[in-house]
Amino acid sequence: MSYVYLGIAIVSEVIATSALKASEEFSRLVPSIIVVVGYGVAFYFLSLTLRTIPVGIAYAIWSGVGIVLIALVGLLWFRQALDLPAIIGMALIIAGVVVVNLFSKSVPH
């Protein structure tokens, strides 16, 4: 269940970060509310995750997957292009998350 909680936390954080861009410096009400609620949900579910997954591992997964997802949102929603070094860097981040999850004894399997 911890990975479900972590997935919810990551998706909530990505939604909140996307809304942060759309809030235009908190000058638009609805996106601003989404930011506050989204980050609240994200941190609540991250706290549930930390019951069983070590904080360093959970944060590595949270940040790695979050970086890639928000970059994809930026590309698809906000039309922000990624260059080759950005794509390579994100591929390395995903590779790191995979290595941690498959081979680390710190991760509950």
GUZAVO-541519 format. One line per field, with one value per residue (C-alpha): residue in one letter; z, y, x. Coordinates in steps of 0.2 Angstrom, whole numbers. Each point is the difference from the previous one (the first is absolute). Layout:
<sites>
tido	(A, ...)
Z	(Z, ...)
Y	(Y, ...)
X	(X, ...)
</sites>
This chain:
<sites>
tido	(M, S, Y, V, Y, L, G, I, A, I, V, S, E, V, I, A, T, S, A, L, K, A, S, E, E, F, S, R, L, V, P, S, I, I, V, V, V, G, Y, G, V, A, F, Y, F, L, S, L, T, L, R, T, I, P, V, G, I, A, Y, A, I, W, S, G, V, G, I, V, L, I, A, L, V, G, L, L, W, F, R, Q, A, L, D, L, P, A, I, I, G, M, A, L, I, I, A, G, V, V, V, V, N, L, F, S, K, S, V, P, H)
Z	(0, 3, -19, -3, 13, -8, -17, 6, 8, -16, -11, 13, 0, -19, -1, 13, -9, -16, 8, 8, -18, -4, 15, -7, 16, 10, -9, -6, 13, -6, -5, 17, 9, -10, 5, 19, 0, -12, 11, 15, -7, -6, 16, 10, -12, 1, 19, -2, -11, 13, 12, -10, -13, 6, -2, -12, -11, 0, -4, -14, -8, 3, -7, -15, -6, 4, -10, -15, 1, 2, -15, -10, 6, -5, -17, -3, 9, 0, -16, 8, -11, 7, -8, -1, 16, 10, -8, 4, 18, 3, -7, 12, 14, -5, -1, 18, 7, -9, 7, 18, -1, -8, 9, 16, 16, 8, -10, 7, -14)
Y	(0, 12, 1, 4, 14, 6, 0, 11, 11, 2, 3, 13, 9, 0, 7, 13, 5, 2, 10, 11, 5, 3, 11, 14, 4, -4, 13, -13, -7, -18, -5, 8, -11, -16, 4, 1, -16, -9, 2, -4, -16, -4, 3, -10, -15, 2, -1, -17, -6, 3, -13, -14, 8, 8, 19, 1, -13, 7, 17, -6, -8, 15, 12, -10, -5, 17, 8, -10, 2, 18, 2, -10, 11, 15, -7, -6, 14, 15, -4, 2, -9, -12, -1, -16, 3, 2, -16, -9, 6, -5, -17, -2, 5, -13, -13, 5, -2, -17, -6, 6, -10, -16, -1, 9, -10, 16, -1, -12, -12)
X	(0, 15, 3, -18, 2, 16, -8, -15, 13, 10, -15, -7, 16, 1, -18, 4, 16, -9, -13, 14, 5, -18, -4, 11, 8, -16, -10, -12, -12, -4, 18, 6, -13, 6, 18, -4, -11, 12, 15, -10, -6, 18, 8, -13, 2, 19, -2, -9, 13, 13, -7, 8, 12, 16, -1, 15, -7, -17, 7, 11, -15, -11, 12, 6, -17, -7, 14, -4, -19, 1, 11, -12, -14, 10, 3, -18, -10, 11, 9, 17, 13, 13, 18, 10, 10, -16, -7, 16, 0, -17, 3, 14, -11, -13, 15, 5, -18, -1, 17, -5, -16, 7, 16, 0, -2, -7, -16, -14, -4)
</sites>
